[in-house]
């Protein structure tokens, strides 16, 4: 009985963490999109922002999410987005998931 209760609590906590992760990702997208639009004009924003978010570390994702509450994107945040966007893993993502559908 105790194991079942512990398992239930663990599953509830995991579900909560999943919701928190999605909220952070959504907030981070609000920060990433304007930077991508300004620094990489013509890049499809939805798939490109997904590639950036997917290749950000947990700490970077938190910084991007927190920046969403600011009235403007700071130069530091803009530099972070560009740094993540130019990583080899992000570029591969953009080539396969971000731009490929628009090139065919």
C-alpha positions in Angstrom: 0.0 0.0 0.0 2.8 2.4 0.8 4.5 1.6 -2.4 1.4 2.4 -4.4 1.0 5.7 -2.6 4.7 6.5 -3.3 4.3 5.6 -6.9 1.2 7.8 -7.2 3.0 10.7 -5.6 6.0 10.2 -7.9 3.8 10.1 -11.0 2.0 13.3 -9.9 5.3 15.0 -9.4 6.5 13.9 -12.8 3.3 15.2 -14.4 3.8 18.5 -12.7 7.4 18.7 -13.9 6.2 18.1 -17.4 3.7 20.9 -17.2 6.4 23.2 -15.7 8.8 22.3 -18.6 6.1 23.1 -21.2 5.4 26.5 -19.5 9.1 27.3 -19.5 9.4 26.3 -23.2 6.4 28.4 -24.2 7.8 31.4 -22.3 11.2 30.9 -23.9 9.6 30.8 -27.4 8.2 34.3 -26.7 11.8 35.5 -26.2 13.4 33.5 -29.0 11.0 34.4 -31.8 11.7 38.2 -32.0 15.5 37.6 -31.9 15.3 35.0 -34.7 13.1 37.4 -36.7 15.6 40.2 -36.3 18.9 38.3 -36.6 17.8 35.7 -39.2 15.2 37.3 -41.4 13.2 34.9 -43.4 13.8 31.9 -41.2 10.5 30.1 -40.4 10.0 31.1 -36.8 8.0 28.1 -35.5 10.4 25.3 -36.4 13.5 27.5 -35.9 12.4 28.5 -32.4 11.7 24.8 -31.6 15.3 23.9 -32.7 16.7 26.7 -30.5 14.6 25.6 -27.5 15.4 21.9 -28.0 19.1 22.7 -28.0 19.2 25.0 -25.0 20.4 23.7 -21.7 18.1 23.7 -18.7 19.8 26.8 -17.4 19.6 28.6 -20.7 15.9 27.6 -21.0 15.3 29.2 -17.6 17.1 32.4 -18.6 15.1 32.6 -21.9 11.8 32.0 -20.0 12.6 34.6 -17.4 13.4 37.1 -20.2 9.9 36.7 -21.6 8.6 38.9 -18.8 10.8 41.8 -19.9 9.5 44.6 -22.1 12.4 44.3 -24.5 15.0 41.7 -25.3 18.3 42.5 -23.7 21.6 42.3 -25.7 22.7 39.5 -23.4 19.5 37.5 -24.1 19.8 38.2 -27.9 23.4 37.0 -27.7 22.3 33.8 -25.9 19.7 33.0 -28.6 22.3 33.6 -31.4 24.8 31.4 -29.5 22.3 28.5 -29.2 21.1 29.0 -32.8 24.6 28.7 -34.2 25.6 25.5 -32.4 26.2 22.5 -34.7 23.2 20.6 -33.1 20.9 23.5 -33.7 22.1 24.0 -37.2 21.5 20.3 -37.9 18.0 20.6 -36.5 17.3 23.6 -38.7 18.5 21.8 -41.7 16.4 18.7 -41.1 13.4 20.0 -39.2 13.4 23.8 -39.6 14.1 24.6 -43.2 13.7 21.3 -45.1 9.8 21.5 -45.3 10.1 24.9 -46.9 12.7 23.9 -49.4 10.8 21.1 -51.0 
